[in-house]
Amino acid sequence: VQLQASGGGSVQIGESLRLSCRASGFDFRVTNMAWYRQASGKQRELVARINNVGGSTYADSVKGRFTVSRDNLRNTVSLQMNSLKLEDTAVYYCNAEPSPFGLSQSSWGQGTQVTVSS
């Protein structure tokens, strides 16, 4: 199982970034995917989740600014982040959830740093 995240970087307040996570080694089509983030000194938190048929949920702090999407042909899940705020600074992790027909346990990518500055 591999989850390769990319797209992080340093931006200013109000700018945008798009994160991508390419998955391999499991049946992506039946797997719910999620993005988490962990800011320095804080616990990891769920940012957005997308189920295998494209239904999505978001943390209140990112609703209206972030959009999660998936491409089941390319085994990729993405997170479009607009109107970035200082508090969005964190390491962002891609997560694949366990499912009856997919993974037996949760799997994590390596994380990608997002830094928002004024």
C-alpha positions as CSV (number, residue, x, y, z in Angstrom):
1,V,0.0,0.0,0.0
2,Q,1.4,3.4,-1.0
3,L,-0.1,6.9,-0.6
4,Q,2.1,9.5,-2.2
5,A,1.0,13.1,-1.3
6,S,2.2,16.1,-3.2
7,G,1.4,19.8,-3.8
8,G,2.3,21.4,-0.5
9,G,4.2,24.6,-0.2
10,S,4.4,28.1,1.1
11,V,1.7,30.7,0.3
12,Q,0.3,33.9,1.6
13,I,-3.0,34.5,3.3
14,G,-5.9,34.2,0.8
15,E,-4.0,32.2,-1.8
16,S,-4.7,28.7,-3.0
17,L,-3.0,25.3,-3.1
18,R,-4.0,21.9,-4.4
19,L,-2.9,18.8,-2.8
20,S,-2.9,15.4,-4.5
21,C,-2.5,11.9,-3.2
22,R,-1.8,9.0,-5.6
23,A,-2.7,5.6,-4.2
24,S,-1.5,2.2,-5.1
25,G,-1.5,-1.3,-3.8
26,F,-5.2,-1.6,-2.9
27,D,-8.6,-1.3,-4.5
28,F,-9.0,2.5,-4.5
29,R,-12.5,2.3,-6.0
30,V,-14.0,0.8,-2.9
31,T,-12.0,2.8,-0.4
32,N,-13.1,5.9,1.5
33,M,-10.3,8.5,1.5
34,A,-9.6,11.4,3.8
35,W,-7.3,14.3,4.3
36,Y,-6.0,15.1,7.8
37,R,-3.7,17.7,9.1
38,Q,-1.5,18.2,12.1
39,A,-0.3,21.6,13.1
40,S,2.8,22.0,15.3
41,G,2.0,21.0,18.9
42,K,-1.6,19.9,18.1
43,Q,-3.4,16.7,17.5
44,R,-4.0,15.4,14.0
45,E,-7.5,16.4,12.8
46,L,-9.8,15.4,10.0
47,V,-10.0,18.0,7.3
48,A,-12.2,16.3,4.6
49,R,-13.4,12.9,3.7
50,I,-14.7,11.5,0.5
51,N,-16.4,8.1,0.2
52,N,-16.0,5.7,-2.6
53,V,-19.0,7.1,-4.5
54,G,-17.9,10.8,-4.1
55,G,-19.9,11.9,-1.1
56,S,-17.9,14.4,1.0
57,T,-17.8,15.9,4.4
58,Y,-15.6,18.7,5.8
59,A,-14.4,20.1,9.1
60,D,-16.3,23.2,10.0
61,S,-13.1,25.2,9.8
62,V,-12.6,24.5,6.1
63,K,-16.2,24.4,4.8
64,G,-16.7,26.6,1.9
65,R,-13.0,27.0,1.3
66,F,-11.7,23.4,0.7
67,T,-13.0,20.9,-1.8
68,V,-12.1,17.2,-1.8
69,S,-12.4,15.2,-5.0
70,R,-11.3,11.8,-6.3
71,D,-10.4,10.3,-9.7
72,N,-11.1,6.5,-9.5
73,L,-9.4,6.0,-12.9
74,R,-6.2,7.6,-11.8
75,N,-6.4,6.4,-8.1
76,T,-6.0,9.9,-6.9
77,V,-7.6,12.0,-4.2
78,S,-7.2,15.8,-4.2
79,L,-7.8,18.7,-1.9
80,Q,-8.3,22.1,-3.4
81,M,-7.6,24.7,-0.7
82,N,-8.8,28.2,-1.4
83,S,-8.7,31.4,0.8
84,L,-6.0,29.9,2.9
85,K,-5.6,31.2,6.5
86,L,-2.7,31.3,8.9
87,E,-4.4,28.5,10.9
88,D,-4.3,26.2,7.9
89,T,-0.6,25.8,8.3
90,A,0.1,22.2,9.1
91,V,1.4,18.9,7.7
92,Y,-1.4,17.4,5.6
93,Y,-1.8,13.7,5.4
94,C,-3.7,11.5,3.0
95,N,-5.5,8.6,4.6
96,A,-7.1,5.4,3.2
97,E,-9.8,4.0,5.4
98,P,-10.3,0.2,6.0
99,S,-13.3,-1.3,4.4
100,P,-14.9,-4.8,4.0
101,F,-13.7,-5.1,0.4
102,G,-10.5,-3.0,0.7
103,L,-7.9,-2.4,3.3
104,S,-7.9,-4.2,6.5
105,Q,-6.5,-1.3,8.4
106,S,-6.0,2.4,7.9
107,S,-3.1,3.6,5.8
108,W,-1.3,6.9,5.8
109,G,0.7,8.9,3.3
110,Q,4.0,10.6,4.3
111,G,2.5,14.1,4.7
112,T,3.1,17.3,2.8
113,Q,3.7,20.7,4.5
114,V,1.4,23.6,3.9
115,T,2.6,26.9,5.3
116,V,0.5,30.1,5.1
117,S,2.1,33.4,6.0
118,S,1.1,37.0,6.1
